[in-house]
Amino acid sequence: MLSDLGRASLSDILFNIDLANQFADGFDYDRFVADMRTFYAITRCLEIISEASRRLSPELKARHHGIPWRRIAGAGNVYRHDYEDIVHRLVWATVHEFLPSLRAIAEAELSLHE
């Protein structure tokens, strides 16, 4: 059974993945690097995804052991506290290479527990 907090956290993750994808839509990497507003907007989405991931149950995370949950949670600290180390390439890669699988898991978990 998915708790209310788990459901809300997965919904927040889905919403912010979709928002990050909307922000990135139509951008190639060079245009993304040149657009500070988009970089900041996507980084904020990733912060929220990171925080929401911390609220998911250990059981849910265990069902999806291929997802680097600790790295997701830890990324939020980097975005908030080590912001000078955030590089465009890392944010770009996260949106395009990692978020699709996280989105699929969030959707599956929500539909499984409707």
MDTraj code that builds the backbone (N, CA, C; nanometers):
import mdtraj as md
import numpy as np

residues = "MET LEU SER ASP LEU GLY ARG ALA SER LEU SER ASP ILE LEU PHE ASN ILE ASP LEU ALA ASN GLN PHE ALA ASP GLY PHE ASP TYR ASP ARG PHE VAL ALA ASP MET ARG THR PHE TYR ALA ILE THR ARG CYS LEU GLU ILE ILE SER GLU ALA SER ARG ARG LEU SER PRO GLU LEU LYS ALA ARG HIS HIS GLY ILE PRO TRP ARG ARG ILE ALA GLY ALA GLY ASN VAL TYR ARG HIS ASP TYR GLU ASP ILE VAL HIS ARG LEU VAL TRP ALA THR VAL HIS GLU PHE LEU PRO SER LEU ARG ALA ILE ALA GLU ALA GLU LEU SER LEU HIS GLU".split()
xyz = np.array([
    [0.0844, -0.1187, 0.0000],
    [0.0000, 0.0000, 0.0000],
    [0.0881, 0.1239, 0.0000],
    [0.0535, 0.2178, -0.0790],
    [0.1268, 0.3433, -0.0903],
    [0.0648, 0.4447, 0.0046],
    [0.1471, 0.5035, 0.0899],
    [0.0974, 0.6024, 0.1848],
    [0.0595, 0.7313, 0.1118],
    [-0.0142, 0.8171, 0.1811],
    [-0.0482, 0.9476, 0.1236],
    [0.0782, 1.0273, 0.0932],
    [0.1767, 1.0192, 0.1824],
    [0.3034, 1.0897, 0.1609],
    [0.3759, 1.0322, 0.0391],
    [0.3748, 0.9009, 0.0253],
    [0.4366, 0.8376, -0.0909],
    [0.3693, 0.8785, -0.2200],
    [0.2368, 0.8803, -0.2188],
    [0.1607, 0.9209, -0.3370],
    [0.1904, 1.0664, -0.3720],
    [0.1911, 1.1536, -0.2719],
    [0.2199, 1.2953, -0.2961],
    [0.3622, 1.3139, -0.3474],
    [0.4562, 1.2385, -0.2913],
    [0.5958, 1.2506, -0.3347],
    [0.6129, 1.2034, -0.4788],
    [0.5507, 1.0918, -0.5140],
    [0.5577, 1.0446, -0.6523],
    [0.4912, 1.1431, -0.7475],
    [0.3813, 1.2028, -0.7050],
    [0.3144, 1.3040, -0.7878],
    [0.4044, 1.4257, -0.8072],
    [0.4723, 1.4672, -0.7007],
    [0.5668, 1.5794, -0.7119],
    [0.6817, 1.5452, -0.8062],
    [0.7298, 1.4223, -0.7974],
    [0.8379, 1.3791, -0.8863],
    [0.7904, 1.3837, -1.0320],
    [0.6734, 1.3279, -1.0591],
    [0.6202, 1.3299, -1.1959],
    [0.6003, 1.4718, -1.2469],
    [0.5398, 1.5561, -1.1649],
    [0.5131, 1.6938, -1.2055],
    [0.6432, 1.7651, -1.2415],
    [0.7447, 1.7495, -1.1579],
    [0.8696, 1.8211, -1.1818],
    [0.9525, 1.7606, -1.2939],
    [0.9402, 1.6304, -1.3188],
    [1.0033, 1.5717, -1.4368],
    [0.9390, 1.6313, -1.5618],
    [0.8067, 1.6349, -1.5636],
    [0.7371, 1.6910, -1.6799],
    [0.7710, 1.8380, -1.6989],
    [0.7789, 1.9117, -1.5898],
    [0.8134, 2.0530, -1.5980],
    [0.9554, 2.0718, -1.6510],
    [1.0500, 1.9942, -1.6012],
    [1.1884, 2.0030, -1.6497],
    [1.1935, 1.9714, -1.7991],
    [1.1181, 1.8713, -1.8413],
    [1.1147, 1.8374, -1.9839],
    [1.0525, 1.9490, -2.0666],
    [0.9498, 2.0128, -2.0138],
    [0.8901, 2.1270, -2.0845],
    [0.9911, 2.2402, -2.0978],
    [1.0631, 2.2686, -1.9900],
    [1.1640, 2.3742, -1.9953],
    [1.2730, 2.3421, -2.0973],
    [1.3112, 2.2153, -2.1068],
    [1.4201, 2.1742, -2.1964],
    [1.3742, 2.1562, -2.3412],
    [1.2443, 2.1463, -2.3618],
    [1.1910, 2.1203, -2.4950],
    [1.2363, 2.2270, -2.5947],
    [1.2873, 2.1824, -2.7074],
    [1.3305, 2.2740, -2.8124],
    [1.4724, 2.3242, -2.7968],
    [1.5383, 2.2840, -2.6888],
    [1.6755, 2.3272, -2.6642],
    [1.7728, 2.2180, -2.7066],
    [1.8817, 2.2594, -2.7680],
    [1.9954, 2.1697, -2.7787],
    [2.0916, 2.2119, -2.6672],
    [2.1980, 2.1386, -2.6507],
    [2.2877, 2.1656, -2.5381],
    [2.3449, 2.3074, -2.5424],
    [2.3877, 2.3535, -2.6581],
    [2.4488, 2.4867, -2.6674],
    [2.3492, 2.5966, -2.6306],
    [2.2276, 2.5828, -2.6777],
    [2.1253, 2.6829, -2.6430],
    [2.0928, 2.6777, -2.4936],
    [2.0888, 2.5565, -2.4381],
    [2.0639, 2.5390, -2.2950],
    [2.1720, 2.6103, -2.2124],
    [2.2991, 2.5917, -2.2479],
    [2.4097, 2.6546, -2.1760],
    [2.3984, 2.8066, -2.1817],
    [2.3498, 2.8579, -2.2926],
    [2.3397, 3.0026, -2.3102],
    [2.2183, 3.0633, -2.2408],
    [2.1251, 2.9809, -2.1960],
    [2.0007, 3.0313, -2.1373],
    [1.9990, 3.0050, -1.9866],
    [2.0445, 3.1009, -1.9104],
    [2.0556, 3.0864, -1.7655],
    [1.9191, 3.0641, -1.6999],
    [1.8156, 3.1249, -1.7527],
    [1.6820, 3.1099, -1.6943],
    [1.6370, 2.9634, -1.7010],
    [1.6586, 2.8989, -1.8136],
    [1.6199, 2.7589, -1.8289],
    [1.7032, 2.6701, -1.7377],
    [1.8335, 2.6971, -1.7297],
    [1.9205, 2.6220, -1.6406],
    [1.8716, 2.6306, -1.4963],
    [1.8390, 2.7506, -1.4512],
    [1.7902, 2.7674, -1.3142],
    [1.6560, 2.6985, -1.2932],
    [1.5677, 2.7093, -1.3901],
    [1.4351, 2.6475, -1.3774],
    [1.4468, 2.4951, -1.3673],
    [1.5286, 2.4362, -1.4525],
    [1.5450, 2.2915, -1.4497],
    [1.6141, 2.2480, -1.3208],
    [1.7126, 2.3244, -1.2779],
    [1.7816, 2.2919, -1.1529],
    [1.6835, 2.2926, -1.0362],
    [1.5915, 2.3857, -1.0335],
    [1.4902, 2.3894, -0.9274],
    [1.4015, 2.2648, -0.9335],
    [1.3647, 2.2214, -1.0520],
    [1.2863, 2.0974, -1.0649],
    [1.3637, 1.9799, -1.0068],
    [1.4923, 1.9734, -1.0350],
    [1.5743, 1.8637, -0.9840],
    [1.5873, 1.8700, -0.8325],
    [1.5913, 1.9897, -0.7759],
    [1.5926, 2.0040, -0.6290],
    [1.4664, 1.9425, -0.5688],
    [1.3536, 1.9731, -0.6278],
    [1.2258, 1.9235, -0.5756],
    [1.2181, 1.7712, -0.5920],
    [1.2625, 1.7197, -0.7043],
    [1.2659, 1.5752, -0.7252],
    [1.3522, 1.5098, -0.6181],
    [1.4664, 1.5698, -0.5908],
    [1.5570, 1.5166, -0.4889],
    [1.4885, 1.5109, -0.3530],
    [1.4259, 1.6191, -0.3140],
    [1.3600, 1.6237, -0.1829],
    [1.2436, 1.5255, -0.1767],
    [1.1651, 1.5172, -0.2825],
    [1.0520, 1.4232, -0.2842],
    [1.1007, 1.2788, -0.2750],
    [1.2146, 1.2498, -0.3350],
    [1.2667, 1.1130, -0.3301],
    [1.3009, 1.0708, -0.1878],
    [1.3382, 1.1659, -0.1054],
    [1.3719, 1.1366, 0.0344],
    [1.2486, 1.0895, 0.1125],
    [1.1320, 1.1240, 0.0648],
    [1.0081, 1.0930, 0.1363],
    [0.9463, 0.9596, 0.0940],
    [1.0102, 0.8926, 0.0002],
    [0.9591, 0.7625, -0.0439],
    [1.0005, 0.6543, 0.0544],
    [0.9182, 0.5541, 0.0675],
    [0.9445, 0.4477, 0.1643],
    [1.0626, 0.3614, 0.1205],
    [1.1302, 0.3017, 0.2177],
    [1.2380, 0.2066, 0.1848],
    [1.1866, 0.0889, 0.1007],
    [1.0630, 0.0478, 0.1236],
    [1.0051, -0.0642, 0.0481],
    [0.9911, -0.0291, -0.1003],
    [0.9427, 0.0905, -0.1277],
    [0.9287, 0.1347, -0.2666],
    [1.0663, 0.1403, -0.3322],
    [1.1620, 0.1982, -0.2636],
    [1.2978, 0.2084, -0.3191],
    [1.3583, 0.0709, -0.3422],
    [1.3303, -0.0228, -0.2538],
    [1.3837, -0.1588, -0.2689],
    [1.3256, -0.2278, -0.3922],
    [1.2018, -0.1955, -0.4271],
    [1.1405, -0.2538, -0.5469],
    [1.2092, -0.2058, -0.6747],
    [1.2787, -0.0943, -0.6635],
    [1.3434, -0.0324, -0.7807],
    [1.4900, -0.0065, -0.7489],
    [1.5595, -0.1140, -0.7177],
    [1.6979, -0.1038, -0.6717],
    [1.7930, -0.0529, -0.7797],
    [1.7495, -0.0501, -0.9045],
    [1.8335, 0.0020, -1.0121],
    [1.8420, 0.1536, -1.0147],
    [1.7572, 0.2172, -0.9384],
    [1.7580, 0.3640, -0.9311],
    [1.8543, 0.4043, -0.8200],
    [1.9443, 0.4968, -0.8476],
    [2.0416, 0.5397, -0.7448],
    [1.9780, 0.6400, -0.6468],
    [1.8946, 0.5888, -0.5579],
    [1.8169, 0.6748, -0.4678],
    [1.9054, 0.7665, -0.3835],
    [2.0162, 0.7165, -0.3337],
    [2.1051, 0.8009, -0.2519],
    [2.1633, 0.9158, -0.3333],
    [2.1954, 0.8882, -0.4573],
    [2.2486, 0.9943, -0.5431],
    [2.1416, 1.0986, -0.5725],
    [2.0192, 1.0541, -0.5914],
    [1.9100, 1.1488, -0.6156],
    [1.8930, 1.2388, -0.4939],
    [1.8855, 1.1775, -0.3774],
    [1.8689, 1.2555, -0.2541],
    [1.9880, 1.3474, -0.2317],
    [2.1077, 1.2979, -0.2546],
    [2.2281, 1.3771, -0.2342],
    [2.2430, 1.4910, -0.3334],
    [2.1865, 1.4740, -0.4519],
    [2.1957, 1.5799, -0.5528],
    [2.1298, 1.7080, -0.5038],
    [2.0240, 1.6953, -0.4272],
    [1.9580, 1.8148, -0.3741],
    [2.0518, 1.8978, -0.2885],
    [2.1351, 1.8311, -0.2111],
    [2.2330, 1.9050, -0.1303],
    [2.3318, 1.9792, -0.2188],
    [2.3713, 1.9181, -0.3258],
    [2.4630, 1.9843, -0.4191],
    [2.3956, 2.1071, -0.4791],
    [2.2704, 2.0915, -0.5240],
    [2.1996, 2.2038, -0.5850],
    [2.1826, 2.3197, -0.4870],
    [2.1596, 2.2863, -0.3596],
    [2.1347, 2.3913, -0.2605],
    [2.2620, 2.4491, -0.1988],
    [2.3628, 2.3647, -0.1775],
    [2.4774, 2.4102, -0.0984],
    [2.6071, 2.4210, -0.1774],
    [2.6228, 2.3407, -0.2798],
    [2.7448, 2.3454, -0.3606],
    [2.7118, 2.3955, -0.4999],
    [2.6271, 2.4961, -0.5053],
    [2.5749, 2.5424, -0.6325],
    [2.6832, 2.5852, -0.7301],
    [2.7988, 2.6288, -0.6801],
    [2.9052, 2.6679, -0.7727],
    [2.9620, 2.5472, -0.8472],
    [2.9351, 2.4273, -0.7984],
    [2.9840, 2.3059, -0.8638],
    [2.8846, 2.2466, -0.9633],
    [2.7677, 2.3045, -0.9711],
    [2.6682, 2.2519, -1.0647],
    [2.7127, 2.2912, -1.2053],
    [2.7273, 2.1920, -1.2875],
    [2.7671, 2.2185, -1.4248],
    [2.6507, 2.1892, -1.5174],
    [2.6472, 2.2640, -1.6234],
    [2.5385, 2.2476, -1.7186],
    [2.5293, 2.1047, -1.7723],
    [2.6433, 2.0439, -1.7981],
    [2.6430, 1.9109, -1.8576],
    [2.5746, 1.8090, -1.7649],
    [2.5965, 1.8204, -1.6349],
    [2.5341, 1.7295, -1.5389],
    [2.3823, 1.7473, -1.5375],
    [2.3365, 1.8694, -1.5342],
    [2.1921, 1.8958, -1.5333],
    [2.1304, 1.8471, -1.6643],
    [2.1949, 1.8788, -1.7758],
    [2.1452, 1.8358, -1.9076],
    [2.1357, 1.6833, -1.9150],
    [2.2402, 1.6153, -1.8725],
    [2.2423, 1.4685, -1.8770],
    [2.1357, 1.4090, -1.7860],
    [2.1152, 1.4698, -1.6702],
    [2.0134, 1.4193, -1.5783],
    [1.8761, 1.4230, -1.6435],
    [1.8436, 1.5325, -1.7076],
    [1.7119, 1.5460, -1.7712],
    [1.6954, 1.4456, -1.8847],
    [1.7969, 1.4306, -1.9665],
    [1.7818, 1.3504, -2.0876],
    [1.8138, 1.2022, -2.0705],
    [1.8957, 1.1681, -1.9738],
    [1.9361, 1.0286, -1.9605],
    [1.8757, 0.9581, -1.8393],
    [1.8477, 1.0312, -1.7346],
    [1.8056, 0.9677, -1.6102],
    [1.6563, 0.9831, -1.5818],
    [1.6023, 1.1005, -1.6060],
    [1.4627, 1.1249, -1.5680],
    [1.3620, 1.0348, -1.6388],
    [1.3836, 0.9917, -1.7625],
    [1.2831, 0.9032, -1.8235],
    [1.2591, 0.7742, -1.7440],
    [1.3632, 0.7115, -1.6930],
    [1.3419, 0.5878, -1.6161],
    [1.2773, 0.6169, -1.4811],
    [1.3132, 0.7281, -1.4191],
    [1.2500, 0.7656, -1.2927],
    [1.1019, 0.7967, -1.3151],
    [1.0707, 0.8600, -1.4256],
    [0.9316, 0.8911, -1.4576],
    [0.8515, 0.7624, -1.4741],
    [0.9067, 0.6658, -1.5444],
    [0.8375, 0.5381, -1.5669],
    [0.8084, 0.4681, -1.4344],
    [0.9017, 0.4715, -1.3429],
    [0.8825, 0.4079, -1.2118],
    [0.7749, 0.4809, -1.1326],
    [0.7795, 0.6137, -1.1319],
    [0.6787, 0.6909, -1.0578],
    [0.5396, 0.6639, -1.1139],
    [0.5269, 0.6625, -1.2459],
    [0.3968, 0.6326, -1.3072],
    [0.3493, 0.4919, -1.2704],
    [0.4379, 0.3962, -1.2785],
    [0.4017, 0.2571, -1.2481],
    [0.3563, 0.2426, -1.1038],
    [0.4286, 0.3024, -1.0121],
    [0.3925, 0.2938, -0.8706],
    [0.2571, 0.3592, -0.8436],
    [0.2339, 0.4749, -0.9034],
    [0.1056, 0.5415, -0.8828],
    [-0.0096, 0.4603, -0.9419],
    [0.0092, 0.4050, -1.0597],
    [-0.0997, 0.3277, -1.1206],
    [-0.1215, 0.1957, -1.0487],
    [-0.0161, 0.1392, -0.9938],
    [-0.0260, 0.0143, -0.9180],
    [-0.1096, 0.0322, -0.7928],
    [-0.1076, 0.1509, -0.7356],
    [-0.1735, 0.1761, -0.6076],
    [-0.2917, 0.2723, -0.6208],
    [-0.3572, 0.2704, -0.7346],
    [-0.4745, 0.3581, -0.7520],
    [-0.5938, 0.3060, -0.6766],
])
top = md.Topology()
chain = top.add_chain()
for i, resn in enumerate(residues, 1):
    res = top.add_residue(resn, chain, resSeq=i)
    for name in ("N", "CA", "C"):
        top.add_atom(name, md.element.get_by_symbol(name[0]), res)
traj = md.Trajectory(xyz[None], top)
